[in-house]
Structure formats: C-alpha cells, structure tokens
Amino acid sequence: MYNMRYFNIGAGYKFTKSFSATLLYSRSYTQEVSAIDPFTHSQTTYKYPINLVKMDLSYKFGI
C-alpha cells in the first residue's frame, strides 16, 4: 500500500566488556496516498514521514 524508504544511521560504543551504548537515527520517506475521506467525502492526501531517535544501553551479566 505504501512505498516506504528508510535512511538509518547509528553508532555504538563499548565502555567495558559488559556495558555498551548505541544511538540510532531513522527517517522514513513515503509516497503520498490519496483517498476519499469517509466523513467529509473529499479527496484527501496522506503522507506518513517518521523520525525516530533510539538509544540502547546494554549490560551483560555473568561475564
């Protein structure tokens, strides 16, 4: 239904043998989709761009 393309970039760092952190940025690009709005009965164009920032902290127990 949607033609989605993604751009991702990230970096990670290992502080110790057990503890690490990762930072990620993601951006999606979608093609516009046209549909009839069921409430107003007019042509409506939808676009769903997404910006996402994620930080991951991980710790391994028992090392």
C-alpha positions, 0 to 999 in steps of 0.5 A: 500500500505504501512505498516506504524508504528508510535512511538509518544511521547509528553508532555504538560504543563499548565502555567495558566488556559488559556495558555498551551504548548505541544511538540510532537515527531513522527517517522514513520517506513515503509516497503520498496516498490519496483517498476519499475521506469517509466523513467529509467525502473529499479527496484527501492526501496522506503522507506518513514521514517518521523520525525516530531517535533510539538509544540502547544501553546494554549490560551483560551479566555473568561475564 
